[in-house]
């Protein structure tokens, strides 16, 4: 299932009706944990995520990726869509320390997963992504992109699930829109040239991740 962040209203209405139209959605978001508008915006404090150092160089233990000119293979599911485009030229802050990271400079093999605390399917798949990071042990970059979210809630989810892979912060959905998508969950499979070899829309599990990493990035994953 793909979950879309709630869209802001674009209607214009006079007087008290306009005030209610603005105030009520904000209260609802604050109560149900949706979007980046609710909760604390504090940037300080320890986080479980690793720093983002090294994301712009290929993992030292990686194997050679498949030829980028090779034709795309059939998708694992109807939601899987090969792309073959480069990562967008967007700069995001590292969740761990705020260091800016040029997304288009990330070099794979890499798996980039968009997630948020308000996205239930994202919470379901995050443990599988952490297991992928553990099983590949330095052979690929596992990168989270915390999208349109509240920092404190994101940290709480990461602590509950035992996440440690590096994450970037995308409160404005710049990267999500840059890859021409609007919903979560979403996972990109990126080669050593920064090319998106495959875009997977929907919740991933251990088997799907292992199959896609081996097929698209040429990296066997221990089961």
C-alpha positions in Angstrom: 0.0 0.0 0.0 1.2 3.5 -0.9 0.5 6.3 1.6 0.3 9.9 0.5 1.0 12.7 2.9 -2.1 14.9 3.5 -2.3 17.7 1.0 -2.9 21.3 2.1 -6.2 23.0 1.1 -6.0 25.5 -1.7 -9.5 26.9 -1.4 -10.1 30.6 -0.4 -12.9 31.5 1.9 -13.6 34.7 3.9 -13.7 35.4 7.6 -14.1 32.8 10.4 -14.6 29.9 7.9 -11.1 30.4 6.6 -9.7 30.4 10.1 -11.5 27.1 10.9 -10.3 25.6 7.6 -6.7 26.3 8.7 -6.9 25.5 12.4 -8.8 22.2 12.3 -6.4 20.4 9.9 -3.5 21.5 12.1 -5.1 20.1 15.2 -5.9 16.8 13.5 -2.3 16.5 12.2 -1.0 17.3 15.7 -3.2 14.6 17.2 -2.6 11.8 14.7 1.2 12.2 14.0 0.9 13.2 10.4 3.4 15.4 8.5 6.2 17.7 9.6 3.9 20.4 11.0 3.2 18.8 14.3 5.4 18.2 17.4 8.8 19.5 18.3 11.2 20.9 15.8 14.2 20.6 18.1 17.4 19.8 16.2 19.6 19.0 19.2 20.0 15.7 21.1 21.4 12.2 20.4 20.0 10.2 17.6 20.4 6.4 16.7 21.4 7.1 13.1 24.9 6.7 11.9 26.6 9.7 10.3 26.6 10.2 6.5 30.4 10.1 6.0 31.3 8.0 3.0 28.0 8.1 1.2 29.5 9.8 -1.8 32.1 7.1 -2.4 31.4 3.5 -3.3 31.3 1.0 -0.4 34.8 -0.4 0.0 33.6 -4.0 0.3 31.2 -3.8 -2.7 31.5 -6.0 -5.8 31.4 -4.6 -9.3 27.8 -3.6 -10.2 26.1 -4.9 -13.4 26.6 -3.0 -16.7 24.6 0.1 -16.6 23.7 -0.4 -20.3 22.1 -3.7 -19.6 18.4 -3.8 -20.4 16.0 -3.7 -17.5 14.5 -7.0 -16.3 11.0 -7.8 -15.3 9.7 -6.3 -12.0 9.3 -8.3 -8.8 5.8 -6.9 -8.5 3.4 -4.8 -10.6 4.5 -1.8 -8.6 8.2 -2.2 -9.5 9.3 0.3 -12.2 12.8 0.4 -13.7 13.9 4.0 -14.3 17.6 4.3 -15.3 17.8 8.0 -14.4 20.3 9.9 -12.3 19.7 10.9 -8.7 18.4 14.6 -8.6 20.9 17.4 -7.8 19.4 18.1 -4.4 21.2 18.7 -1.1 19.8 17.3 2.2 21.0 17.5 5.8 22.3 14.3 7.5 19.9 13.4 10.3 22.8 12.6 12.7 24.7 15.9 12.6 23.2 18.2 10.0 26.0 17.9 7.6 24.8 18.7 4.0 24.9 15.8 1.6 24.6 16.2 -2.2 22.2 13.4 -3.1 23.4 13.2 -6.7 26.9 12.5 -5.4 25.8 9.3 -3.5 27.5 6.3 -5.0 26.3 2.8 -4.8 25.6 0.1 -4.7 23.0 1.8 -2.5 19.5 1.3 -1.4 17.7 4.6 -0.6 14.4 4.3 1.3 11.9 7.1 1.9 10.2 6.8 5.3 8.2 8.8 7.9 6.9 8.1 11.4 3.3 8.8 10.1 3.6 6.1 7.4 2.5 2.8 8.9 3.7 0.7 5.9 7.1 2.4 6.3 7.3 1.3 9.9 6.5 -2.3 8.8 9.4 -2.4 6.3 12.1 -0.5 8.3 13.3 -3.6 10.3 13.9 -5.5 7.0 15.9 -2.6 5.7 18.0 -2.6 8.9 18.5 -6.4 8.4 19.7 -5.7 4.9 22.2 -3.2 6.2 23.5 -5.7 8.7 23.6 -8.6 6.3 25.5 -6.7 3.6 28.0 -5.4 6.2 29.7 -2.5 4.3 29.0 -3.9 0.8 26.3 -1.3 0.1 25.0 2.0 1.4 21.6 1.7 3.1 20.3 5.3 3.3 17.0 6.5 4.8 15.3 9.7 3.8 13.1 10.9 6.6 10.3 12.6 4.6 7.9 15.4 5.7 8.2 14.3 9.3 8.7 15.5 12.9 12.2 15.0 14.2 11.3 13.7 17.7 8.8 11.2 16.3 11.3 10.0 13.8 13.9 9.4 16.5 11.3 7.6 18.6 10.5 5.2 15.8 14.1 4.6 15.1 14.8 3.8 18.7 11.8 1.5 19.0 12.9 -0.4 15.8 16.6 -0.4 16.5 17.6 1.5 13.3 21.1 2.6 12.9 21.7 3.2 9.2 22.3 6.8 8.1 19.3 8.9 7.2 18.8 12.2 5.5 16.2 14.8 6.4 13.7 15.9 3.7 11.0 17.9 5.4 9.9 19.6 2.2 9.7 16.4 0.1 12.2 17.9 -2.3 13.8 14.5 -3.1 10.5 12.7 -3.2 9.2 15.2 -5.8 12.5 15.2 -7.5 12.1 11.5 -8.4 8.5 12.3 -9.5 6.7 10.4 -6.7 4.3 11.6 -4.1 3.6 8.6 -1.9 5.4 6.4 0.6 6.9 3.8 1.0 9.4 4.1 -1.8 12.8 2.5 -2.3 15.5 3.3 -4.9 18.3 1.0 -6.0 21.3 3.0 -7.1 24.5 1.9 -8.8 28.1 3.2 -8.5 27.4 5.9 -11.1 24.5 7.4 -9.1 22.0 6.0 -11.5 18.6 4.8 -10.3 18.5 1.3 -11.7 15.1 0.5 -10.1 12.3 2.2 -8.3 10.1 0.1 -6.1 6.8 1.5 -4.8 5.2 -0.3 -1.9 6.4 -2.2 1.2 9.5 -4.3 0.8 10.4 -7.4 2.8 13.6 -9.4 3.2 13.1 -11.6 0.1 12.2 -8.7 -2.2 15.2 -6.7 -1.0 17.6 -9.6 -1.5 16.2 -10.3 -5.0 16.4 -6.7 -6.1 19.8 -6.0 -4.7 21.2 -9.1 -6.4 19.4 -8.5 -9.7 19.8 -4.7 -10.0 23.1 -4.1 -8.2 24.9 -7.4 -8.7 25.4 -8.0 -5.0 24.4 -11.3 -3.4 22.7 -11.0 0.0 23.2 -13.6 2.7 19.9 -15.1 3.8 
